[in-house]
Amino acid sequence: MNEVVKNLWPELDWIHDISLREKTAKTWEIALERSVLKSGDLEKIPFTLLCGPDLKVSFMEHKRCVVHISKSCGEKMNEFFGDDLPVNMDILISGAILADVGKLLEYELDENGKAIQGKYGQYLRHPFSGVSLAEECGLPAEVCHIIAAHAHEGDLVKRTTEAYIVHHADFMTFLPFKSRLVV
């Protein structure tokens, strides 16, 4: 695992399965290699292009929040529901870390350094490119399913418990920015 990815994602250490951890990190390494974005850009660019130019929350702030919320939810579900609805924490954390990895291929920077949807992203949204990257790195179908199902594209499939957790963690940290009531 390279230092750049290790610095971006200290949460990788939460994945106990070493092979899964390495494949998750490798997916981020490849995405960064193929992207016009650098790791420092991820700390500056907005996490979504759908909330207008005033959004201050960075890509990494949002992503790390989703991972932390997902982990907490999974732990609580395991605590309260046990074997009745078991959550595979390694799969959950890997999927949460990778849910938006495809945005590294979807986004480009304009002449002013502002993140925009690039030509590739106009054809393939990040759930599709994210799954492609993850499959290339040998991640299991359970993780690819989380990536594929975390956004609206996943509304058309049956989600696993882990995919529901990531989907809701992602949307609960996105929708209030998009349509919050300001009193």
N, CA, C and O of each residue as an XYZ file, in Angstrom:
732
protein
N       0.853     -1.173      0.000
C       0.000      0.000      0.000
C       0.896      1.233      0.000
O       1.811      1.353      0.815
N       0.617      2.149     -0.932
C       1.489      3.314     -0.986
C       1.121      4.339      0.087
O       0.023      4.309      0.643
N       2.047      5.234      0.361
C       1.888      6.216      1.447
C       0.749      7.201      1.190
O       0.071      7.629      2.124
N       0.544      7.556     -0.072
C      -0.513      8.513     -0.404
C      -1.871      7.949      0.021
O      -2.660      8.630      0.677
N      -2.128      6.703     -0.361
C      -3.405      6.070     -0.024
C      -3.503      5.845      1.482
O      -4.566      6.033      2.074
N      -2.408      5.448      2.091
C      -2.392      5.249      3.547
C      -2.742      6.550      4.280
O      -3.474      6.530      5.270
N      -2.222      7.667      3.794
C      -2.516      8.963      4.404
C      -3.951      9.419      4.159
O      -4.574     10.021      5.033
N      -4.474      9.129      2.966
C      -5.866      9.477      2.664
C      -6.833      8.658      3.510
O      -7.856      9.166      3.969
N      -6.503      7.402      3.709
C      -7.430      6.436      4.298
C      -6.848      5.699      5.496
O      -6.530      4.516      5.374
N      -6.693      6.349      6.652
C      -6.257      5.609      7.844
C      -7.279      4.529      8.232
O      -6.941      3.575      8.933
N      -8.533      4.686      7.770
C      -9.588      3.719      8.066
C      -9.347      2.356      7.417
O     -10.007      1.380      7.772
N      -8.418      2.281      6.480
C      -8.069      0.976      5.899
C      -7.648     -0.010      6.989
O      -7.868     -1.214      6.856
N      -7.052      0.493      8.054
C      -6.617     -0.376      9.154
C      -7.784     -1.063      9.846
O      -7.581     -2.045     10.559
N      -8.998     -0.570      9.653
C     -10.180     -1.207     10.245
C     -10.556     -2.507      9.551
O     -11.317     -3.308     10.093
N     -10.018     -2.718      8.339
C     -10.292     -3.952      7.596
C      -9.320     -5.021      8.092
O      -8.113     -4.921      7.872
N      -9.850     -6.036      8.759
C      -8.998     -7.073      9.364
C      -8.407     -8.029      8.331
O      -7.270     -8.476      8.481
N      -9.165     -8.344      7.288
C      -8.700     -9.251      6.238
C      -7.628     -8.524      5.425
O      -7.926     -7.575      4.701
N      -6.389     -8.974      5.550
C      -5.250     -8.290      4.923
C      -5.394     -8.225      3.406
O      -5.102     -7.192      2.803
N      -5.837     -9.309      2.786
C      -6.006     -9.326      1.337
C      -7.061     -8.311      0.907
O      -6.862     -7.588     -0.070
N      -8.171     -8.250      1.618
C      -9.224     -7.290      1.294
C      -8.728     -5.854      1.486
O      -9.023     -4.975      0.676
N      -7.980     -5.627      2.553
C      -7.413     -4.299      2.809
C      -6.498     -3.888      1.661
O      -6.584     -2.763      1.168
N      -5.623     -4.794      1.235
C      -4.675     -4.485      0.161
C      -5.378     -4.233     -1.165
O      -4.987     -3.338     -1.914
N      -6.417     -5.018     -1.463
C      -7.165     -4.819     -2.710
C      -7.942     -3.507     -2.679
O      -8.071     -2.838     -3.704
N      -8.454     -3.141     -1.521
C      -9.161     -1.867     -1.370
C      -8.189     -0.716     -1.611
O      -8.510      0.225     -2.336
N      -7.013     -0.785     -1.013
C      -5.994      0.248     -1.205
C      -5.530      0.295     -2.660
O      -5.360      1.375     -3.225
N      -5.328     -0.865     -3.259
C      -4.872     -0.937     -4.647
C      -5.873     -0.266     -5.591
O      -5.473      0.367     -6.568
N      -7.162     -0.400     -5.309
C      -8.183      0.237     -6.130
C      -8.011      1.751     -6.100
O      -8.116      2.417     -7.130
N      -7.746      2.291     -4.905
C      -7.507      3.735     -4.791
C      -6.215      4.135     -5.492
O      -6.159      5.194     -6.116
N      -5.184      3.314     -5.402
C      -3.915      3.620     -6.077
C      -4.128      3.729     -7.582
O      -3.655      4.675     -8.211
N      -4.835      2.768     -8.157
C      -5.073      2.775     -9.606
C      -5.939      3.969    -10.004
O      -5.673      4.621    -11.013
N      -6.970      4.254     -9.214
C      -7.831      5.401     -9.520
C      -7.025      6.697     -9.520
O      -7.203      7.538    -10.401
N      -6.145      6.859     -8.539
C      -5.309      8.068     -8.487
C      -4.343      8.137     -9.666
O      -4.083      9.220    -10.190
N      -3.810      6.994    -10.086
C      -2.907      6.966    -11.244
C      -3.619      7.410    -12.515
O      -3.029      8.093    -13.353
N      -4.884      7.025    -12.663
C      -5.635      7.294    -13.892
C      -6.367      8.631    -13.874
O      -6.874      9.073    -14.905
N      -6.426      9.262    -12.740
C      -7.189     10.491    -12.576
C      -6.334     11.718    -12.828
O      -5.118     11.701    -12.632
N      -6.990     12.786    -13.266
C      -6.303     14.079    -13.335
C      -6.204     14.687    -11.939
O      -5.416     15.605    -11.716
N      -6.996     14.182    -11.003
C      -6.987     14.671     -9.632
C      -5.819     14.071     -8.861
O      -5.457     12.912     -9.063
N      -5.244     14.861     -7.991
C      -4.185     14.398     -7.092
C      -4.775     14.289     -5.693
O      -5.861     14.806     -5.431
N      -4.072     13.627     -4.809
C      -4.614     13.429     -3.460
C      -4.937     14.760     -2.781
O      -5.930     14.855     -2.060
N      -4.121     15.780     -2.999
C      -4.382     17.092     -2.409
C      -5.662     17.728     -2.929
O      -6.327     18.475     -2.212
N      -6.011     17.428     -4.194
C      -7.262     17.952     -4.758
C      -8.465     17.407     -4.002
O      -9.467     18.104     -3.841
N      -8.372     16.175     -3.541
C      -9.501     15.526     -2.860
C      -9.820     16.189     -1.533
O     -10.928     16.056     -1.014
N      -8.840     16.906     -0.983
C      -9.055     17.637      0.269
C      -9.677     19.013      0.006
O     -10.084     19.703      0.941
N      -9.749     19.415     -1.288
C     -10.238     20.749     -1.637
C     -11.529     20.741     -2.444
O     -12.412     21.569     -2.221
N     -11.637     19.802     -3.383
C     -12.814     19.819     -4.259
C     -14.066     19.432     -3.476
O     -13.984     18.680     -2.505
N     -15.232     19.948     -3.897
C     -16.469     19.573     -3.206
C     -16.783     18.099     -3.440
O     -16.402     17.526     -4.460
N     -17.478     17.499     -2.488
C     -17.764     16.075     -2.598
C     -18.823     15.761     -3.644
O     -18.945     14.617     -4.081
N     -19.582     16.763     -4.044
C     -20.591     16.574     -5.082
C     -20.640     17.821     -5.951
O     -20.305     18.921     -5.512
N     -21.063     17.627     -7.183
C     -21.247     18.753     -8.103
C     -22.704     19.198     -8.129
O     -23.065     20.097     -8.889
N     -23.543     18.576     -7.304
C     -24.983     18.809     -7.350
C     -25.492     19.857     -6.369
O     -26.689     20.141     -6.341
N     -24.607     20.437     -5.566
C     -25.054     21.386     -4.531
C     -24.613     22.821     -4.779
O     -24.750     23.663     -3.892
N     -24.100     23.110     -5.933
C     -23.727     24.488     -6.249
C     -22.316     24.849     -5.814
O     -21.641     24.077     -5.133
N     -21.886     26.035     -6.220
C     -20.495     26.452     -6.026
C     -20.127     26.824     -4.588
O     -18.943     26.953     -4.278
N     -21.102     26.997     -3.717
C     -20.800     27.433     -2.352
C     -20.523     26.286     -1.384
O     -20.233     26.528     -0.212
N     -20.607     25.056     -1.849
C     -20.376     23.904     -0.979
C     -18.922     23.878     -0.509
O     -17.998     23.895     -1.322
N     -18.732     23.836      0.796
C     -17.384     23.894      1.376
C     -16.865     22.514      1.814
O     -15.664     22.348      2.029
N     -17.751     21.536      1.946
C     -17.339     20.215      2.421
C     -16.572     19.503      1.315
O     -17.071     19.346      0.201
N     -15.361     19.079      1.632
C     -14.507     18.457      0.617
C     -14.891     16.999      0.370
O     -15.607     16.371      1.150
N     -14.393     16.509     -0.723
C     -14.578     15.110     -1.103
C     -14.155     14.192      0.042
O     -14.908     13.299      0.432
N     -12.966     14.403      0.578
C     -12.460     13.503      1.628
C     -13.213     13.665      2.945
O     -13.414     12.680      3.656
N     -13.632     14.875      3.286
C     -14.418     15.041      4.514
C     -15.712     14.239      4.425
O     -16.094     13.546      5.368
N     -16.368     14.342      3.298
C     -17.614     13.588      3.110
C     -17.349     12.088      3.125
O     -18.024     11.337      3.830
N     -16.370     11.659      2.348
C     -16.100     10.220      2.222
C     -15.735      9.598      3.569
O     -16.241      8.535      3.928
N     -14.872     10.256      4.295
C     -14.454      9.710      5.596
C     -15.632      9.699      6.571
O     -15.758      8.772      7.370
N     -16.489     10.710      6.518
C     -17.681     10.734      7.363
C     -18.581      9.534      7.042
O     -19.083      8.876      7.953
N     -18.785      9.250      5.760
C     -19.606      8.103      5.349
C     -19.021      6.808      5.905
O     -19.762      5.952      6.388
N     -17.709      6.661      5.841
C     -17.063      5.445      6.353
C     -17.265      5.339      7.864
O     -17.582      4.262      8.369
N     -17.089      6.424      8.578
C     -17.244      6.403     10.041
C     -18.693      6.104     10.445
O     -18.930      5.317     11.362
N     -19.648      6.722      9.773
C     -21.057      6.459     10.064
C     -21.395      5.004      9.743
O     -22.084      4.341     10.518
N     -20.916      4.512      8.613
C     -21.176      3.120      8.224
C     -20.639      2.154      9.268
O     -21.319      1.203      9.655
N     -19.425      2.401      9.717
C     -18.822      1.531     10.737
C     -19.653      1.538     12.014
O     -19.946      0.478     12.567
N     -20.032      2.714     12.481
C     -20.831      2.813     13.710
C     -22.171      2.101     13.553
O     -22.606      1.393     14.462
N     -22.823      2.282     12.418
C     -24.103      1.613     12.178
C     -23.937      0.097     12.160
O     -24.722     -0.627     12.772
N     -22.918     -0.377     11.460
C     -22.673     -1.815     11.406
C     -22.421     -2.403     12.779
O     -22.941     -3.469     13.109
N     -21.630     -1.715     13.575
C     -21.350     -2.194     14.937
C     -22.625     -2.250     15.771
O     -22.859     -3.230     16.478
N     -23.444     -1.217     15.696
C     -24.694     -1.191     16.470
C     -25.659     -2.270     15.984
O     -26.330     -2.907     16.795
N     -25.735     -2.479     14.687
C     -26.615     -3.525     14.175
C     -26.149     -4.899     14.633
O     -26.966     -5.742     15.006
N     -24.840     -5.130     14.607
C     -24.319     -6.404     15.116
C     -24.605     -6.551     16.608
O     -24.945     -7.641     17.068
N     -24.472     -5.471     17.360
C     -24.727     -5.507     18.798
C     -26.195     -5.815     19.100
O     -26.490     -6.638     19.967
N     -27.103     -5.167     18.397
C     -28.523     -5.321     18.699
C     -29.176     -6.510     17.991
O     -30.073     -7.137     18.557
N     -28.753     -6.830     16.783
C     -29.433     -7.859     16.005
C     -28.661     -9.167     15.902
O     -29.248    -10.204     15.592
N     -27.350     -9.137     16.156
C     -26.532    -10.353     16.156
C     -26.715    -11.196     14.907
O     -26.628    -10.696     13.786
N     -26.969    -12.474     15.113
C     -27.091    -13.417     14.003
C     -28.372    -13.242     13.193
O     -28.501    -13.812     12.109
N     -29.328    -12.451     13.712
C     -30.562    -12.233     12.960
C     -30.353    -11.319     11.752
O     -31.094    -11.406     10.773
N     -29.359    -10.455     11.815
C     -29.034     -9.571     10.700
C     -27.544     -9.223     10.780
O     -27.184     -8.076     11.045
N     -26.680    -10.220     10.550
C     -25.245     -9.970     10.722
C     -24.687     -9.032      9.659
O     -25.053     -9.102      8.486
N     -23.798     -8.161     10.097
C     -23.117     -7.230      9.202
C     -21.661     -7.649      9.132
O     -20.987     -7.749     10.157
N     -21.172     -7.898      7.911
C     -19.765     -8.218      7.703
C     -19.000     -6.894      7.690
O     -19.043     -6.148      6.711
N     -18.309     -6.619      8.776
C     -17.670     -5.308      8.944
C     -16.559     -5.065      7.922
O     -16.405     -3.938      7.453
N     -15.788     -6.082      7.567
C     -14.737     -5.885      6.567
C     -15.329     -5.502      5.210
O     -14.846     -4.578      4.555
N     -16.368     -6.211      4.797
C     -17.027     -5.905      3.523
C     -17.634     -4.508      3.579
O     -17.510     -3.732      2.631
N     -18.289     -4.192      4.690
C     -18.916     -2.887      4.872
C     -17.898     -1.752      4.756
O     -18.126     -0.786      4.027
N     -16.790     -1.864      5.463
C     -15.789     -0.790      5.477
C     -15.113     -0.665      4.116
O     -14.903      0.445      3.628
N     -14.776     -1.784      3.505
C     -14.184     -1.735      2.164
C     -15.138     -1.054      1.190
O     -14.732     -0.173      0.432
N     -16.403     -1.459      1.209
C     -17.388     -0.861      0.306
C     -17.590      0.615      0.558
O     -17.741      1.392     -0.384
N     -17.595      1.014      1.825
C     -17.765      2.432      2.155
C     -16.566      3.248      1.670
O     -16.736      4.349      1.146
N     -15.366      2.718      1.843
C     -14.155      3.409      1.379
C     -14.155      3.538     -0.146
O     -13.658      4.525     -0.687
N     -14.708      2.547     -0.831
C     -14.655      2.524     -2.296
C     -15.888      3.088     -2.994
O     -15.895      3.203     -4.220
N     -16.924      3.439     -2.249
C     -18.184      3.828     -2.885
C     -18.006      4.921     -3.939
O     -18.638      4.853     -4.993
N     -17.183      5.904     -3.691
C     -17.010      7.015     -4.632
C     -15.665      7.027     -5.350
O     -15.287      8.043     -5.934
N     -14.944      5.920     -5.315
C     -13.632      5.884     -5.965
C     -13.742      6.187     -7.458
O     -12.811      6.732     -8.050
N     -14.867      5.840     -8.064
C     -15.073      6.118     -9.484
C     -15.153      7.597     -9.813
O     -14.976      7.978    -10.969
N     -15.416      8.441     -8.817
C     -15.447      9.884     -9.068
C     -14.080     10.396     -9.508
O     -13.995     11.447    -10.143
N     -13.027      9.685     -9.188
C     -11.701     10.105     -9.622
C     -11.582     10.031    -11.141
O     -10.768     10.735    -11.740
N     -12.392      9.178    -11.762
C     -12.421      9.094    -13.228
C     -13.534      9.966    -13.808
O     -13.449     10.406    -14.955
N     -14.566     10.212    -13.023
C     -15.720     11.001    -13.471
C     -15.406     12.494    -13.510
O     -15.881     13.203    -14.397
N     -14.620     12.971    -12.567
C     -14.323     14.396    -12.448
C     -13.097     14.791    -13.265
O     -12.177     14.003    -13.479
N     -13.125     16.032    -13.705
C     -11.966     16.693    -14.299
C     -11.861     18.070    -13.652
O     -12.769     18.497    -12.938
N     -10.762     18.756    -13.900
C     -10.609     20.125    -13.422
C     -10.668     21.052    -14.627
O     -10.032     20.791    -15.648
N     -11.435     22.138    -14.508
C     -11.496     23.097    -15.605
C     -10.264     24.005    -15.567
O      -9.369     23.807    -14.745
N     -10.221     24.995    -16.453
C      -9.047     25.866    -16.556
C      -8.794     26.677    -15.283
O      -7.694     27.193    -15.087
N      -9.803     26.791    -14.423
C      -9.651     27.500    -13.143
C      -9.386     26.563    -11.971
O      -9.324     27.000    -10.822
N      -9.228     25.271    -12.263
C      -8.990     24.296    -11.200
C     -10.249     23.849    -10.474
O     -10.173     23.225     -9.416
N     -11.409     24.171    -11.042
C     -12.689     23.794    -10.444
C     -13.087     22.403    -10.934
O     -12.940     22.092    -12.116
N     -13.592     21.567    -10.024
C     -14.025     20.226    -10.398
C     -15.298     20.292    -11.237
O     -16.255     20.984    -10.891
N     -15.285     19.561    -12.342
C     -16.445     19.450    -13.225
C     -16.580     17.992    -13.653
O     -15.647     17.199    -13.527
N     -17.763     17.659    -14.162
C     -17.926     16.313    -14.704
C     -17.249     16.269    -16.067
O     -17.553     17.071    -16.950
N     -16.339     15.336    -16.226
C     -15.614     15.212    -17.482
C     -16.387     14.401    -18.497
O     -17.473     13.899    -18.208
N     -15.829     14.274    -19.682
C     -16.476     13.525    -20.766
C     -16.717     12.076    -20.351
O     -17.794     11.531    -20.595
N     -15.730     11.455    -19.730
C     -15.894     10.068    -19.266
C     -17.073      9.978    -18.307
O     -17.892      9.065    -18.406
N     -17.157     10.922    -17.384
C     -18.230     10.935    -16.402
C     -19.596     11.184    -17.002
O     -20.606     10.790    -16.418
N     -19.649     11.825    -18.147
C     -20.927     12.032    -18.825
C     -21.479     10.712    -19.360
O     -22.691     10.544    -19.497
N     -20.585      9.789    -19.656
C     -21.000      8.483    -20.169
C     -21.166      7.445    -19.057
O     -22.096      6.639    -19.077
N     -20.255      7.480    -18.094
C     -20.266      6.482    -17.012
C     -20.174      7.172    -15.667
O     -19.154      7.775    -15.337
N     -21.242      7.082    -14.892
C     -21.198      7.645    -13.543
C     -20.310      6.782    -12.652
O     -19.982      5.642    -12.981
N     -19.934      7.359    -11.521
C     -18.951      6.739    -10.635
C     -19.315      5.359    -10.104
O     -18.394      4.584     -9.844
N     -20.588      4.981     -9.920
C     -20.821      3.597     -9.486
C     -20.315      2.573    -10.509
O     -19.820      1.509    -10.135
N     -20.441      2.898    -11.797
C     -19.998      1.975    -12.840
C     -18.471      1.915    -12.928
O     -17.882      0.835    -12.955
N     -17.846      3.088    -12.972
C     -16.381      3.097    -13.068
C     -15.758      2.556    -11.782
O     -14.704      1.923    -11.825
N     -16.401      2.801    -10.643
C     -15.897      2.270     -9.376
C     -15.917      0.757     -9.343
O     -14.964      0.130     -8.881
N     -17.003      0.165     -9.833
C     -17.081     -1.300     -9.894
C     -16.003     -1.842    -10.827
O     -15.358     -2.844    -10.518
N     -15.809     -1.193    -11.949
C     -14.787     -1.640    -12.897
C     -13.400     -1.651    -12.256
O     -12.648     -2.615    -12.402
N     -13.067     -0.570    -11.547
C     -11.768     -0.501    -10.857
C     -11.647     -1.592     -9.792
O     -10.611     -2.246     -9.676
N     -12.713     -1.778     -9.021
C     -12.688     -2.770     -7.942
C     -12.552     -4.195     -8.484
O     -11.807     -5.007     -7.936
N     -13.274     -4.486     -9.557
C     -13.156     -5.821    -10.158
C     -11.749     -6.047    -10.697
O     -11.201     -7.141    -10.569
N     -11.167     -5.016    -11.298
C      -9.802     -5.114    -11.810
C      -8.825     -5.485    -10.693
O      -7.837     -6.179    -10.935
N      -9.098     -5.028     -9.482
C      -8.220     -5.291     -8.339
C      -8.590     -6.570     -7.587
O      -7.972     -6.894     -6.573
N      -9.587     -7.288     -8.075
C      -9.936     -8.578     -7.486
C     -10.820     -8.506     -6.261
O     -10.871     -9.459     -5.483
N     -11.520     -7.394     -6.068
C     -12.424     -7.300     -4.919
C     -13.630     -8.207     -5.123
O     -14.079     -8.407     -6.251
N     -14.153     -8.755     -4.029
C     -15.273     -9.689     -4.152
C     -16.570     -8.992     -4.569
O     -16.715     -7.777     -4.434
N     -17.491     -9.784     -5.070
C     -18.775     -9.266     -5.544
C     -19.518     -8.508     -4.448
O     -20.236     -7.554     -4.749
N     -19.367     -8.902     -3.196
C     -20.059     -8.230     -2.095
C     -19.634     -6.766     -1.982
O     -20.458     -5.903     -1.678
N     -18.366     -6.485     -2.222
C     -17.867     -5.107     -2.179
C     -18.297     -4.362     -3.443
O     -18.735     -3.214     -3.370
N     -18.174     -5.009     -4.590
C     -18.593     -4.375     -5.851
C     -20.077     -4.020     -5.802
O     -20.488     -2.991     -6.338
N     -20.875     -4.864     -5.164
C     -22.307     -4.602     -5.018
C     -22.549     -3.308     -4.234
O     -23.423     -2.522     -4.600
N     -21.794     -3.081     -3.176
C     -21.942     -1.851     -2.390
C     -21.635     -0.637     -3.257
O     -22.372      0.348     -3.231
N     -20.556     -0.704     -4.020
C     -20.179      0.402     -4.908
C     -21.299      0.654     -5.919
O     -21.706      1.796     -6.129
N     -21.789     -0.407     -6.536
C     -22.823     -0.291     -7.566
C     -24.141      0.217     -7.010
O     -24.856      0.958     -7.685
N     -24.470     -0.178     -5.779
C     -25.798      0.085     -5.223
C     -25.861      1.290     -4.297
O     -26.934      1.597     -3.777
N     -24.751      1.982     -4.072
C     -24.775      3.066     -3.079
C     -25.537      4.303     -3.559
O     -26.073      5.049     -2.739
N     -25.590      4.528     -4.848
C     -26.256      5.713     -5.403
C     -27.633      5.323     -5.957
O     -28.103      4.208     -5.735
N     -28.263      6.236     -6.668
C     -29.610      5.976     -7.187
C     -29.662      4.772     -8.130
O     -30.703      4.125     -8.244
N     -28.563      4.467     -8.798
C     -28.538      3.283     -9.662
C     -28.930      2.030     -8.873
O     -29.511      1.097     -9.429
N     -28.615      2.014     -7.596
C     -28.917      0.861     -6.753
C     -30.377      0.746     -6.367
O     -30.781     -0.260     -5.784
N     -31.183      1.760     -6.680
C     -32.604      1.698     -6.350
C     -33.326      0.622     -7.148
O     -34.460      0.268     -6.825
N     -32.689      0.106     -8.177
C     -33.315     -0.893     -9.041
C     -32.915     -2.325     -8.703
O     -33.336     -3.260     -9.384
N     -32.110     -2.507     -7.665
C     -31.671     -3.860     -7.282
C     -31.963     -4.102     -5.802
O     -32.192     -3.167     -5.035
N     -31.948     -5.363     -5.427
C     -32.038     -5.711     -4.014
C     -30.680     -5.456     -3.390
O     -29.661     -5.927     -3.894
N     -30.662     -4.715     -2.298
C     -29.398     -4.386     -1.636
C     -29.129     -5.354     -0.482
O     -30.048     -5.825      0.189
N     -27.839     -5.633     -0.275
C     -27.435     -6.359      0.931
C     -27.540     -5.403      2.116
O     -27.685     -4.194      1.941
N     -27.466     -5.953      3.305
C     -27.486     -5.118      4.510
C     -26.362     -4.103      4.469
O     -26.575     -2.928      4.768
N     -25.160     -4.545      4.100
C     -24.009     -3.644      4.043
C     -24.235     -2.535      3.020
O     -23.856     -1.387      3.255
N     -24.856     -2.874      1.875
C     -25.131     -1.857      0.847
C     -26.171     -0.848      1.334
O     -26.064      0.343      1.040
N     -27.179     -1.317      2.077
C     -28.152     -0.374      2.652
C     -27.475      0.600      3.602
O     -27.763      1.796      3.582
N     -26.583      0.093      4.425
C     -25.896      0.961      5.391
C     -25.116      2.054      4.669
O     -25.247      3.231      5.004
N     -24.307      1.676      3.681
C     -23.493      2.663      2.957
C     -24.397      3.629      2.184
O     -24.152      4.835      2.168
N     -25.427      3.102      1.555
C     -26.369      3.949      0.817
C     -26.960      5.018      1.739
O     -26.976      6.199      1.392
N     -27.439      4.609      2.900
C     -28.069      5.577      3.796
C     -27.043      6.518      4.433
O     -27.331      7.700      4.620
N     -25.869      6.021      4.764
C     -24.825      6.904      5.301
C     -24.448      7.959      4.263
O     -24.229      9.121      4.608
N     -24.372      7.565      3.016
C     -24.027      8.489      1.936
C     -25.119      9.541      1.752
O     -24.828     10.734      1.670
N     -26.363      9.104      1.688
C     -27.448     10.047      1.437
C     -27.767     10.924      2.639
O     -28.183     12.071      2.471
N     -27.579     10.404      3.854
C     -27.861     11.260      5.010
C     -26.807     12.351      5.173
O     -27.036     13.334      5.878
N     -25.660     12.183      4.528
C     -24.622     13.212      4.579
C     -24.544     14.002      3.265
O     -23.632     14.806      3.073
N     -25.504     13.767      2.368
C     -25.589     14.503      1.104
C     -26.890     15.308      1.017
O     -26.858     16.509      0.748
N     -28.020     14.659      1.240
C     -29.308     15.320      1.042
C     -29.502     16.596      1.857
O     -30.073     17.553      1.335
N     -29.056     16.655      3.108
C     -29.227     17.919      3.837
C     -28.496     19.103      3.178
O     -28.941     20.244      3.300
N     -27.397     18.842      2.493
C     -26.711     19.914      1.776
C     -27.485     20.322      0.540
O     -27.489     21.491      0.155
N     -28.144     19.349     -0.082
C     -28.852     19.604     -1.320
C     -30.207     20.275     -1.096
O     -30.620     21.126     -1.883
N     -30.890     19.891     -0.028
C     -32.265     20.385      0.106
C     -32.642     20.698      1.551
O     -33.769     20.438      1.971
N     -31.715     21.246      2.299
C     -32.011     21.531      3.698
C     -32.931     22.736      3.852
O     -32.916     23.678      3.059
N     -33.712     22.659      4.886
C     -34.581     23.757      5.265
C     -33.784     24.680      6.165
O     -33.307     24.263      7.220
N     -33.641     25.908      5.762
C     -32.914     26.889      6.565
C     -33.944     27.812      7.207
O     -34.697     28.494      6.512
N     -33.970     27.829      8.534
C     -34.965     28.629      9.248
C     -34.303     29.849      9.859
O     -34.972     30.656     10.506
